[in-house]
Amino acid sequence: QTHRRRLDGIDRVTGRSKYSQDIQLDEMLFATVVRPPAYGARARSVSATAAEALPGVVSVVQEDGLIAVLAEDDEAAALGARVVQVDWDVPQGQPSRWDMPTLLVESGAEPHPMHEEGDLDAGFRQADHVLESTYYLPYIAPAPMEPRAAVAAWEGDRLTVWAGTQRPFGLRQELASLFGLDESAVHVIAPEIGGGFGAKSPYALAHDAARLARVAGRPVRIAFTRAEETMWSNFRPAALIQVKSGFTSDGRLVAWQSDAYHSGERVMIGRRGAET
């Protein structure tokens, strides 16, 4: 077997590869988003006085649910975000991870058959043994090596975004729709990606960078910390699979029933709920 040298191998291991976090533009601002304490929380009121008084902080932006600190460097933006005071309206009664298996079953849509063949009841009547098993897969953070980042810059009504996305053309469509632009007015540049595992297909961080850059009138960069990448990235959907199998004493499989309850929009054939 002939081993081929990776074309990007040397650049990656020597630090020459350029990722989204490495993009530098003139007059670029650095942004840190103020994150809510729980999923679905909404801000009742925001006090940005302490943050705006910090050296290096340019402004605190509040736009359609987005709260972010814009600063001349990452440290000032992060510090500013920590001292922004927000009165949050936090939804009550959210499920814990221990509730998820039951919730997946109880909240599922009507079952959608994926494959049916033969007489299932007759097969189980033939079976000498019936085995029933349940498998649960929790939400999983993909945890790529590179936390995501995005840089956005406007020039008139034209938008350029640098983002380590796995689907640059899809991101271009999303941004064009978000701002009411023709796709030809949106340029998405995808630098090197330090791992993705599917999580960097949706890239809402780029939406935020573009919104903030439009408000600021200057290029804006947002970069996730490792904690943000773990807590606020796209998770692999949770799923619960129930399997019932029937087999004869000599090991012949005569019946198989599998029901899958999942929380994702694109799992299985794209329907959320129960699949049979």
Backbone as CSV, one residue per row, in Angstrom:
resi,resn,N_x,N_y,N_z,CA_x,CA_y,CA_z,C_x,C_y,C_z
1,GLN,0.846,-1.198,0.000,0.000,0.000,0.000,0.881,1.248,0.000
2,THR,0.552,2.186,-0.867,1.310,3.429,-0.970,0.664,4.495,-0.097
3,HIS,1.454,5.075,0.778,0.951,6.133,1.648,1.201,7.485,0.983
4,ARG,0.159,8.275,0.901,0.282,9.596,0.297,0.354,10.660,1.390
5,ARG,1.208,11.609,1.196,1.331,12.705,2.149,0.114,13.621,2.030
6,ARG,-0.448,13.980,3.180,-1.560,14.937,3.178,-1.065,16.280,2.667
7,LEU,-1.819,16.866,1.756,-1.410,18.143,1.184,-1.352,19.245,2.236
8,ASP,-2.241,19.150,3.246,-2.276,20.190,4.279,-1.610,19.752,5.577
9,GLY,-0.984,18.585,5.576,-0.447,18.025,6.816,0.606,18.892,7.478
10,ILE,1.596,19.332,6.710,2.691,20.112,7.284,2.178,21.450,7.820
11,ASP,1.296,22.106,7.053,0.755,23.389,7.518,-0.018,23.222,8.818
12,ARG,-0.744,22.136,8.939,-1.545,21.936,10.149,-0.667,21.713,11.380
13,VAL,0.338,20.884,11.258,1.142,20.551,12.439,2.173,21.624,12.771
14,THR,2.430,22.539,11.849,3.383,23.618,12.131,2.690,24.940,12.449
15,GLY,1.353,24.941,12.445,0.625,26.151,12.811,0.450,27.154,11.699
16,ARG,0.741,26.769,10.461,0.597,27.718,9.353,-0.825,27.771,8.796
17,SER,-1.628,26.764,9.086,-3.011,26.766,8.600,-3.779,27.930,9.222
18,LYS,-4.644,28.531,8.451,-5.415,29.681,8.909,-6.877,29.281,9.101
19,TYR,-7.377,29.552,10.295,-8.759,29.232,10.643,-9.547,30.530,10.824
20,SER,-10.828,30.386,11.080,-11.680,31.579,11.215,-11.167,32.528,12.288
21,GLN,-10.654,31.974,13.387,-10.170,32.818,14.477,-8.917,33.603,14.093
22,ASP,-8.265,33.195,13.011,-7.035,33.874,12.598,-7.292,35.071,11.682
23,ILE,-8.525,35.255,11.243,-8.832,36.353,10.318,-8.693,37.697,11.034
24,GLN,-7.943,38.602,10.438,-7.749,39.948,10.987,-8.093,40.969,9.911
25,LEU,-8.970,41.912,10.248,-9.348,42.977,9.323,-9.122,44.334,9.980
26,ASP,-8.880,45.331,9.174,-8.713,46.688,9.704,-9.989,47.134,10.419
27,GLU,-9.816,47.797,11.567,-10.915,48.346,12.370,-11.877,47.272,12.876
28,MET,-11.431,46.034,12.926,-12.312,44.948,13.362,-12.600,45.030,14.856
29,LEU,-13.858,44.824,15.214,-14.273,44.742,16.610,-14.441,43.284,17.019
30,PHE,-14.307,43.053,18.308,-14.457,41.708,18.861,-15.740,41.670,19.689
31,ALA,-16.507,40.617,19.522,-17.810,40.532,20.182,-17.877,39.321,21.100
32,THR,-18.533,39.502,22.236,-18.904,38.398,23.121,-20.401,38.498,23.368
33,VAL,-21.094,37.410,23.117,-22.548,37.381,23.295,-22.867,37.053,24.749
34,VAL,-23.818,37.770,25.320,-24.290,37.489,26.680,-25.292,36.345,26.584
35,ARG,-24.943,35.213,27.187,-25.747,34.006,27.045,-26.789,33.889,28.151
36,PRO,-27.980,33.389,27.830,-29.010,33.180,28.858,-28.656,31.997,29.747
37,PRO,-29.251,31.914,30.940,-28.923,30.827,31.867,-29.576,29.503,31.516
38,ALA,-30.570,29.514,30.635,-31.271,28.282,30.294,-31.890,28.422,28.912
39,TYR,-32.156,27.287,28.303,-32.784,27.281,26.983,-34.159,27.943,27.063
40,GLY,-34.428,28.842,26.120,-35.724,29.499,26.074,-35.849,30.730,26.942
41,ALA,-34.800,31.086,27.708,-34.867,32.272,28.567,-34.904,33.541,27.717
42,ARG,-35.628,34.541,28.198,-35.746,35.821,27.504,-35.391,36.954,28.464
43,ALA,-34.766,37.989,27.928,-34.355,39.122,28.759,-35.537,40.047,29.011
44,ARG,-35.812,40.293,30.304,-36.834,41.282,30.666,-36.256,42.697,30.598
45,SER,-35.043,42.846,31.146,-34.383,44.156,31.148,-32.875,43.949,31.141
46,VAL,-32.161,44.942,30.628,-30.702,44.864,30.511,-30.093,46.168,31.011
47,SER,-29.071,46.052,31.880,-28.310,47.212,32.324,-26.872,47.046,31.847
48,ALA,-26.445,47.929,30.954,-25.115,47.818,30.364,-24.150,48.874,30.876
49,THR,-24.527,49.620,31.910,-23.715,50.746,32.385,-22.310,50.315,32.779
50,ALA,-22.205,49.242,33.564,-20.890,48.788,34.035,-20.020,48.331,32.877
51,ALA,-20.612,47.653,31.917,-19.839,47.163,30.777,-19.353,48.315,29.909
52,GLU,-20.204,49.278,29.661,-19.844,50.395,28.784,-18.771,51.288,29.396
53,ALA,-18.584,51.207,30.714,-17.560,52.018,31.380,-16.180,51.379,31.331
54,LEU,-16.080,50.136,30.880,-14.794,49.437,30.871,-13.904,49.929,29.732
55,PRO,-12.584,50.016,29.974,-11.659,50.378,28.899,-11.732,49.360,27.763
56,GLY,-11.777,49.841,26.543,-11.793,48.961,25.383,-13.170,48.594,24.889
57,VAL,-14.181,48.741,25.730,-15.547,48.422,25.301,-16.087,49.568,24.449
58,VAL,-16.600,49.237,23.277,-17.129,50.241,22.353,-18.625,50.440,22.552
59,SER,-19.361,49.341,22.682,-20.810,49.449,22.869,-21.375,48.106,23.306
60,VAL,-22.589,48.162,23.829,-23.360,46.958,24.133,-24.587,46.987,23.235
61,VAL,-24.702,45.989,22.391,-25.767,45.945,21.387,-26.911,45.071,21.883
62,GLN,-28.118,45.570,21.731,-29.332,44.794,22.011,-30.197,44.854,20.764
63,GLU,-30.359,43.718,20.115,-31.125,43.698,18.867,-31.867,42.380,18.724
64,ASP,-33.189,42.448,18.826,-34.052,41.298,18.567,-33.602,40.059,19.347
65,GLY,-33.400,40.233,20.666,-33.022,39.119,21.522,-31.531,38.872,21.630
66,LEU,-30.740,39.485,20.762,-29.285,39.329,20.803,-28.690,40.420,21.686
67,ILE,-27.921,40.012,22.691,-27.215,40.950,23.570,-25.727,40.657,23.432
68,ALA,-24.939,41.645,23.031,-23.518,41.407,22.801,-22.707,42.641,23.141
69,VAL,-21.489,42.392,23.604,-20.538,43.462,23.904,-19.544,43.550,22.758
70,LEU,-19.382,44.737,22.199,-18.399,44.990,21.153,-17.231,45.751,21.756
71,ALA,-16.018,45.264,21.479,-14.836,45.872,22.087,-13.664,45.826,21.120
72,GLU,-12.591,46.506,21.531,-11.396,46.572,20.689,-10.546,45.311,20.766
73,ASP,-10.805,44.449,21.749,-10.080,43.180,21.842,-10.962,42.148,22.542
74,ASP,-10.539,40.894,22.451,-11.315,39.785,23.012,-11.500,39.911,24.516
75,GLU,-10.428,40.286,25.222,-10.487,40.332,26.683,-11.498,41.365,27.163
76,ALA,-11.496,42.541,26.553,-12.449,43.579,26.955,-13.880,43.146,26.666
77,ALA,-14.084,42.479,25.534,-15.432,42.011,25.192,-15.913,40.964,26.186
78,ALA,-15.032,40.024,26.537,-15.416,38.967,27.477,-15.698,39.532,28.862
79,LEU,-14.847,40.464,29.316,-15.059,41.078,30.628,-16.353,41.889,30.632
80,GLY,-16.594,42.614,29.555,-17.820,43.390,29.469,-19.062,42.517,29.545
81,ALA,-19.025,41.368,28.870,-20.181,40.464,28.894,-20.456,39.943,30.295
82,ARG,-19.396,39.774,31.084,-19.578,39.249,32.448,-20.254,40.260,33.367
83,VAL,-20.127,41.558,33.079,-20.697,42.555,33.991,-22.002,43.165,33.471
84,VAL,-22.442,42.746,32.289,-23.775,43.162,31.835,-24.811,42.513,32.750
85,GLN,-25.708,43.306,33.269,-26.730,42.801,34.192,-28.043,42.591,33.436
86,VAL,-28.515,41.350,33.479,-29.738,40.991,32.756,-30.723,40.354,33.724
87,ASP,-31.957,40.828,33.671,-33.048,40.180,34.403,-33.706,39.209,33.428
88,TRP,-33.489,37.910,33.670,-33.949,36.885,32.739,-35.302,36.319,33.146
89,ASP,-36.134,36.082,32.162,-37.374,35.327,32.339,-37.062,33.893,31.928
90,VAL,-36.908,33.012,32.923,-36.476,31.637,32.669,-37.686,30.705,32.696
91,PRO,-37.931,29.956,31.631,-39.052,29.011,31.626,-38.904,27.986,32.743
92,GLN,-40.019,27.650,33.358,-40.006,26.677,34.445,-40.381,25.290,33.917
93,GLY,-39.970,24.294,34.690,-40.382,22.928,34.376,-39.714,22.319,33.169
94,GLN,-38.502,22.777,32.844,-37.809,22.171,31.717,-37.336,20.767,32.083
95,PRO,-37.361,19.844,31.129,-36.978,18.462,31.439,-35.502,18.338,31.761
96,SER,-35.187,17.449,32.676,-33.798,17.115,32.965,-33.371,15.993,32.029
97,ARG,-32.104,15.669,32.065,-31.644,14.589,31.193,-32.273,13.256,31.587
98,TRP,-32.696,13.133,32.843,-33.323,11.888,33.285,-34.742,11.767,32.735
99,ASP,-35.350,12.897,32.369,-36.710,12.872,31.824,-36.744,12.566,30.330
100,MET,-35.605,12.709,29.655,-35.607,12.671,28.202,-36.121,11.365,27.600
101,PRO,-35.726,10.180,28.105,-36.244,8.956,27.470,-37.768,8.909,27.451
102,THR,-38.393,9.237,28.578,-39.854,9.235,28.640,-40.434,10.336,27.762
103,LEU,-39.806,11.510,27.774,-40.305,12.641,26.992,-40.278,12.338,25.498
104,LEU,-39.241,11.662,25.035,-39.144,11.332,23.616,-40.322,10.477,23.172
105,VAL,-40.709,9.526,24.020,-41.818,8.634,23.676,-43.149,9.370,23.760
106,GLU,-43.339,10.121,24.835,-44.643,10.745,25.069,-44.920,11.923,24.139
107,SER,-43.875,12.586,23.664,-44.083,13.771,22.829,-43.910,13.481,21.346
108,GLY,-43.703,12.227,20.989,-43.487,11.878,19.593,-44.730,12.068,18.744
109,ALA,-44.520,12.287,17.459,-45.628,12.387,16.520,-46.191,10.991,16.261
110,GLU,-47.212,10.929,15.426,-47.744,9.623,15.056,-46.658,8.827,14.339
111,PRO,-46.569,7.510,14.610,-45.518,6.702,13.974,-45.587,6.768,12.455
112,HIS,-44.427,6.829,11.850,-44.325,6.858,10.394,-43.565,5.610,9.949
113,PRO,-44.248,4.628,9.349,-43.568,3.385,8.962,-42.482,3.641,7.923
114,MET,-41.289,3.132,8.194,-40.194,3.230,7.237,-40.108,1.983,6.374
115,HIS,-40.404,0.820,6.997,-40.303,-0.432,6.236,-41.206,-1.468,6.889
116,GLU,-42.045,-2.088,6.112,-42.910,-3.156,6.594,-42.838,-4.320,5.616
117,GLU,-42.692,-5.518,6.159,-42.600,-6.699,5.294,-43.099,-7.917,6.065
118,GLY,-43.975,-8.687,5.461,-44.456,-9.919,6.072,-45.497,-9.684,7.156
119,ASP,-45.847,-10.780,7.843,-46.844,-10.757,8.915,-46.112,-10.771,10.255
120,LEU,-46.036,-9.609,10.904,-45.260,-9.494,12.140,-45.850,-10.360,13.252
121,ASP,-47.170,-10.330,13.414,-47.801,-11.118,14.475,-47.552,-12.604,14.273
122,ALA,-47.650,-13.059,13.033,-47.399,-14.476,12.747,-45.953,-14.837,13.059
123,GLY,-45.049,-13.931,12.769,-43.647,-14.192,13.066,-43.400,-14.380,14.546
124,PHE,-44.019,-13.534,15.376,-43.826,-13.683,16.824,-44.489,-14.954,17.352
125,ARG,-45.586,-15.397,16.697,-46.206,-16.657,17.123,-45.293,-17.842,16.843
126,GLN,-44.462,-17.737,15.813,-43.519,-18.813,15.496,-42.324,-18.836,16.446
127,ALA,-42.096,-17.733,17.110,-40.867,-17.592,17.905,-40.922,-18.436,19.171
128,ASP,-39.802,-19.085,19.466,-39.656,-19.795,20.744,-39.192,-18.835,21.837
129,HIS,-38.534,-17.781,21.434,-38.011,-16.803,22.389,-38.259,-15.396,21.843
130,VAL,-38.596,-14.478,22.722,-38.790,-13.074,22.357,-37.902,-12.209,23.249
131,LEU,-37.106,-11.379,22.626,-36.197,-10.490,23.351,-36.615,-9.046,23.093
132,GLU,-36.843,-8.284,24.160,-37.195,-6.868,24.039,-36.104,-6.018,24.688
133,SER,-35.608,-5.041,23.952,-34.517,-4.194,24.445,-34.826,-2.732,24.132
134,THR,-34.331,-1.849,24.997,-34.475,-0.409,24.796,-33.098,0.239,24.853
135,TYR,-32.808,1.086,23.891,-31.517,1.763,23.810,-31.761,3.276,23.794
136,TYR,-31.017,3.988,24.610,-31.173,5.445,24.694,-29.872,6.130,24.323
137,LEU,-29.972,7.117,23.444,-28.825,7.932,23.043,-29.088,9.365,23.484
138,PRO,-28.292,9.915,24.385,-28.531,11.289,24.852,-28.060,12.312,23.828
139,TYR,-28.401,13.564,24.073,-27.806,14.641,23.286,-26.289,14.606,23.478
140,ILE,-25.563,14.837,22.401,-24.099,14.793,22.465,-23.520,16.053,21.822
141,ALA,-22.602,16.706,22.523,-21.854,17.821,21.941,-20.700,17.246,21.118
142,PRO,-20.618,17.552,19.830,-19.575,16.956,18.988,-18.149,17.282,19.425
143,ALA,-17.929,18.452,20.038,-16.623,18.847,20.575,-15.494,18.762,19.551
144,PRO,-15.584,19.495,18.443,-14.466,19.524,17.506,-13.248,20.198,18.131
145,MET,-12.090,19.904,17.595,-10.856,20.478,18.123,-10.882,22.007,18.083
146,GLU,-11.443,22.567,17.021,-11.489,24.024,16.845,-12.850,24.576,17.259
147,PRO,-12.921,25.402,18.306,-14.174,26.108,18.577,-14.510,27.025,17.403
148,ARG,-15.775,27.163,17.108,-16.149,27.928,15.922,-15.941,29.434,16.112
149,ALA,-15.778,30.099,15.001,-15.616,31.554,14.979,-16.143,32.066,13.651
150,ALA,-16.491,33.346,13.621,-16.965,33.959,12.381,-16.567,35.422,12.365
151,VAL,-16.237,35.909,11.186,-15.938,37.326,10.964,-16.874,37.823,9.871
152,ALA,-17.470,38.983,10.086,-18.392,39.553,9.096,-18.010,40.992,8.800
153,ALA,-18.114,41.368,7.533,-17.808,42.742,7.119,-18.790,43.164,6.032
154,TRP,-19.320,44.376,6.177,-20.231,44.946,5.188,-19.510,46.003,4.358
155,GLU,-19.835,46.032,3.084,-19.396,47.111,2.194,-20.630,47.567,1.424
156,GLY,-21.275,48.599,1.941,-22.573,48.978,1.388,-23.591,47.884,1.686
157,ASP,-24.237,47.381,0.636,-25.213,46.301,0.784,-24.621,44.939,0.452
158,ARG,-23.322,44.845,0.463,-22.656,43.569,0.188,-22.012,43.062,1.473
159,LEU,-22.169,41.771,1.711,-21.709,41.151,2.951,-20.680,40.073,2.654
160,THR,-19.577,40.108,3.389,-18.574,39.044,3.324,-18.439,38.427,4.705
161,VAL,-18.480,37.105,4.754,-18.378,36.377,6.017,-17.308,35.306,5.892
162,TRP,-16.432,35.251,6.888,-15.461,34.175,7.008,-15.953,33.248,8.121
163,ALA,-16.175,31.989,7.816,-16.703,31.059,8.817,-16.256,29.645,8.480
164,GLY,-15.850,28.909,9.500,-15.418,27.531,9.306,-16.598,26.589,9.195
165,THR,-17.468,26.860,8.241,-18.685,26.078,8.085,-18.474,24.894,7.149
166,GLN,-19.255,23.857,7.358,-19.210,22.691,6.486,-20.119,22.859,5.267
167,ARG,-20.934,23.903,5.251,-21.836,24.123,4.109,-21.875,25.618,3.763
168,PRO,-20.845,26.117,3.114,-20.787,27.556,2.817,-21.931,28.042,1.929
169,PHE,-22.376,27.219,0.986,-23.452,27.668,0.107,-24.777,27.745,0.863
170,GLY,-24.987,26.813,1.790,-26.175,26.884,2.634,-26.158,28.110,3.522
171,LEU,-24.979,28.440,4.068,-24.853,29.636,4.899,-25.112,30.892,4.077
172,ARG,-24.642,30.905,2.847,-24.901,32.064,1.979,-26.404,32.255,1.774
173,GLN,-27.126,31.160,1.560,-28.580,31.251,1.395,-29.239,31.804,2.658
174,GLU,-28.796,31.306,3.819,-29.379,31.764,5.087,-29.151,33.261,5.296
175,LEU,-27.926,33.720,5.045,-27.601,35.132,5.252,-28.361,36.025,4.272
176,ALA,-28.473,35.579,3.032,-29.221,36.354,2.046,-30.679,36.488,2.470
177,SER,-31.256,35.402,2.971,-32.645,35.438,3.438,-32.795,36.325,4.670
178,LEU,-31.833,36.230,5.599,-31.895,37.000,6.840,-31.915,38.500,6.578
179,PHE,-31.121,38.944,5.609,-30.986,40.387,5.360,-31.732,40.865,4.110
180,GLY,-32.493,39.970,3.486,-33.241,40.366,2.301,-32.358,40.715,1.124
181,LEU,-31.257,39.978,0.954,-30.305,40.248,-0.116,-30.383,39.177,-1.191
182,ASP,-29.931,39.516,-2.377,-29.705,38.500,-3.389,-28.457,37.709,-2.994
183,GLU,-28.451,36.431,-3.303,-27.295,35.608,-2.920,-25.997,36.122,-3.520
184,SER,-26.076,36.784,-4.662,-24.860,37.309,-5.289,-24.226,38.426,-4.471
185,ALA,-24.980,38.989,-3.506,-24.453,40.059,-2.648,-23.815,39.520,-1.379
186,VAL,-23.818,38.203,-1.220,-23.251,37.579,-0.022,-22.088,36.680,-0.432
187,HIS,-20.936,36.922,0.166,-19.735,36.133,-0.118,-19.329,35.407,1.156
188,VAL,-19.384,34.085,1.137,-18.978,33.279,2.286,-17.649,32.615,1.976
189,ILE,-16.670,32.861,2.830,-15.337,32.275,2.683,-15.139,31.269,3.806
190,ALA,-14.852,30.038,3.456,-14.658,28.975,4.448,-13.173,28.659,4.560
191,PRO,-12.511,29.143,5.614,-11.101,28.797,5.820,-10.970,27.329,6.238
192,GLU,-9.802,26.961,6.719,-9.614,25.609,7.245,-10.608,25.347,8.379
193,ILE,-10.995,24.095,8.531,-11.912,23.703,9.603,-11.215,22.690,10.499
194,GLY,-11.179,22.983,11.793,-10.551,22.074,12.750,-11.540,21.073,13.315
195,GLY,-12.149,20.287,12.438,-13.141,19.300,12.862,-14.534,19.891,12.854
196,GLY,-15.512,19.038,12.575,-16.887,19.523,12.529,-17.899,18.499,12.997
197,PHE,-17.802,17.278,12.461,-18.699,16.175,12.839,-20.164,16.522,12.603
198,GLY,-20.439,17.377,11.636,-21.807,17.773,11.347,-22.263,19.000,12.103
199,ALA,-21.607,19.304,13.224,-22.047,20.435,14.052,-21.799,21.777,13.378
200,LYS,-20.875,21.833,12.430,-20.574,23.096,11.766,-21.283,23.219,10.415
201,SER,-22.354,22.463,10.270,-23.215,22.681,9.103,-24.129,23.864,9.366
202,PRO,-24.977,23.838,10.408,-25.626,25.095,10.812,-24.560,26.005,11.439
203,TYR,-24.643,27.288,11.192,-23.594,28.191,11.691,-24.217,29.520,12.100
204,ALA,-25.063,29.467,13.138,-25.776,30.668,13.589,-24.830,31.758,14.067
205,LEU,-23.624,31.381,14.476,-22.653,32.371,14.927,-22.362,33.392,13.827
206,ALA,-22.356,32.940,12.583,-22.122,33.853,11.463,-23.274,34.838,11.305
207,HIS,-24.501,34.388,11.611,-25.647,35.300,11.574,-25.431,36.438,12.575
208,ASP,-25.012,36.058,13.798,-24.797,37.067,14.837,-23.691,38.040,14.446
209,ALA,-22.601,37.516,13.894,-21.496,38.390,13.488,-21.957,39.389,12.431
210,ALA,-22.758,38.928,11.480,-23.235,39.816,10.420,-24.200,40.867,10.966
211,ARG,-25.071,40.472,11.886,-26.000,41.438,12.492,-25.241,42.513,13.264
212,LEU,-24.235,42.088,14.029,-23.474,43.041,14.830,-22.623,43.956,13.954
213,ALA,-22.062,43.404,12.883,-21.249,44.226,11.982,-22.097,45.294,11.302
214,ARG,-23.331,44.959,10.990,-24.214,45.954,10.367,-24.542,47.077,11.348
215,VAL,-24.780,46.713,12.615,-25.078,47.728,13.630,-23.859,48.609,13.891
216,ALA,-22.678,47.977,13.990,-21.461,48.708,14.356,-20.892,49.530,13.211
217,GLY,-21.169,49.123,11.975,-20.554,49.794,10.842,-19.081,49.469,10.704
218,ARG,-18.648,48.393,11.350,-17.260,47.929,11.285,-17.258,46.408,11.234
219,PRO,-16.184,45.780,10.738,-16.114,44.320,10.777,-16.180,43.818,12.221
220,VAL,-16.790,42.671,12.409,-16.946,42.093,13.745,-16.546,40.622,13.713
221,ARG,-15.816,40.230,14.745,-15.458,38.818,14.913,-16.072,38.290,16.199
222,ILE,-16.676,37.108,16.127,-17.134,36.374,17.304,-16.420,35.037,17.310
223,ALA,-15.859,34.667,18.446,-15.178,33.380,18.577,-15.666,32.684,19.841
224,PHE,-16.119,31.459,19.697,-16.548,30.681,20.850,-15.365,30.324,21.739
225,THR,-15.578,30.363,23.046,-14.649,29.715,23.969,-14.944,28.220,23.931
226,ARG,-14.089,27.433,24.580,-14.359,25.995,24.641,-15.678,25.727,25.362
227,ALA,-15.952,26.482,26.424,-17.208,26.287,27.154,-18.404,26.604,26.263
228,GLU,-18.324,27.686,25.487,-19.434,28.034,24.594,-19.609,26.985,23.509
229,GLU,-18.506,26.471,22.985,-18.601,25.435,21.954,-19.328,24.205,22.486
230,THR,-19.107,23.894,23.757,-19.745,22.725,24.355,-21.207,22.987,24.683
231,MET,-21.513,24.193,25.173,-22.863,24.476,25.659,-23.806,25.027,24.590
232,TRP,-23.268,25.721,23.579,-24.132,26.452,22.657,-23.983,26.035,21.207
233,SER,-23.266,24.948,20.947,-23.152,24.486,19.567,-24.361,23.615,19.228
234,ASN,-24.328,22.994,18.070,-25.412,22.113,17.648,-25.146,20.707,18.163
235,PHE,-26.113,20.144,18.844,-25.933,18.832,19.445,-26.460,17.724,18.531
236,ARG,-25.852,16.544,18.681,-26.465,15.384,18.045,-27.787,15.110,18.745
237,PRO,-28.877,14.924,17.993,-30.185,14.748,18.630,-30.246,13.499,19.504
238,ALA,-31.073,13.594,20.529,-31.318,12.444,21.392,-32.254,11.468,20.685
239,ALA,-32.178,10.202,21.084,-33.034,9.183,20.471,-33.254,8.036,21.443
240,LEU,-34.398,7.407,21.314,-34.694,6.197,22.069,-35.187,5.154,21.072
241,ILE,-34.591,3.976,21.110,-34.926,2.913,20.163,-35.398,1.694,20.937
242,GLN,-36.580,1.221,20.603,-37.136,0.016,21.218,-37.120,-1.100,20.177
243,VAL,-36.519,-2.224,20.531,-36.390,-3.344,19.605,-37.015,-4.586,20.229
244,LYS,-37.857,-5.248,19.457,-38.460,-6.514,19.870,-38.157,-7.537,18.790
245,SER,-37.494,-8.628,19.154,-37.110,-9.641,18.176,-37.587,-11.017,18.626
246,GLY,-37.981,-11.817,17.659,-38.398,-13.185,17.944,-37.532,-14.164,17.171
247,PHE,-37.123,-15.233,17.838,-36.260,-16.203,17.168,-36.567,-17.605,17.679
248,THR,-36.233,-18.590,16.865,-36.488,-19.984,17.206,-35.355,-20.535,18.053
249,SER,-35.558,-21.726,18.568,-34.544,-22.335,19.441,-33.242,-22.615,18.715
250,ASP,-33.314,-22.784,17.398,-32.079,-23.027,16.641,-31.443,-21.727,16.144
251,GLY,-31.928,-20.577,16.649,-31.285,-19.301,16.351,-31.780,-18.598,15.111
252,ARG,-32.887,-19.023,14.543,-33.405,-18.394,13.328,-34.296,-17.213,13.696
253,LEU,-33.997,-16.056,13.143,-34.780,-14.849,13.401,-36.066,-14.901,12.578
254,VAL,-37.221,-14.798,13.247,-38.499,-14.906,12.543,-39.347,-13.639,12.661
255,ALA,-38.972,-12.722,13.529,-39.734,-11.476,13.661,-38.834,-10.379,14.216
256,TRP,-39.049,-9.180,13.722,-38.240,-8.031,14.180,-39.091,-6.764,14.111
257,GLN,-39.196,-6.076,15.230,-39.907,-4.802,15.284,-39.007,-3.770,15.952
258,SER,-38.851,-2.630,15.307,-37.991,-1.575,15.846,-38.729,-0.245,15.762
259,ASP,-38.853,0.434,16.909,-39.470,1.756,16.969,-38.426,2.752,17.453
260,ALA,-38.254,3.833,16.706,-37.252,4.846,17.056,-37.940,6.181,17.307
261,TYR,-37.666,6.757,18.467,-38.171,8.080,18.828,-36.972,9.025,18.875
262,HIS,-37.033,10.086,18.095,-35.861,10.955,18.023,-36.275,12.411,18.031
263,SER,-35.330,13.280,18.372,-35.633,14.701,18.562,-35.146,15.577,17.427
264,GLY,-34.517,15.003,16.435,-33.918,15.826,15.391,-34.802,15.986,14.178
265,GLU,-34.567,17.070,13.437,-35.325,17.313,12.219,-34.834,16.450,11.061
266,ARG,-33.566,16.062,11.078,-32.997,15.375,9.920,-32.620,13.930,10.227
267,VAL,-33.026,13.423,11.369,-32.710,12.044,11.710,-33.638,11.127,10.939
268,MET,-33.176,9.875,10.709,-33.940,8.902,9.943,-34.259,9.501,8.558
269,ILE,-35.535,9.693,8.261,-35.904,10.219,6.948,-36.351,11.666,7.034
270,GLY,-36.041,12.314,8.154,-36.328,13.732,8.260,-37.588,14.081,9.010
271,ARG,-38.227,13.090,9.659,-39.437,13.368,10.426,-39.136,13.207,11.901
272,ARG,-39.528,14.187,12.702,-39.344,14.079,14.135,-40.512,13.282,14.709
273,GLY,-40.220,12.379,15.643,-41.274,11.580,16.273,-40.927,10.116,16.229
274,ALA,-41.913,9.282,16.036,-41.691,7.841,16.069,-41.538,7.305,14.655
275,GLU,-40.544,6.472,14.465,-40.351,5.775,13.199,-40.457,4.281,13.474
276,THR,-41.117,3.568,12.619,-41.321,2.136,12.826,-40.620,1.350,11.729
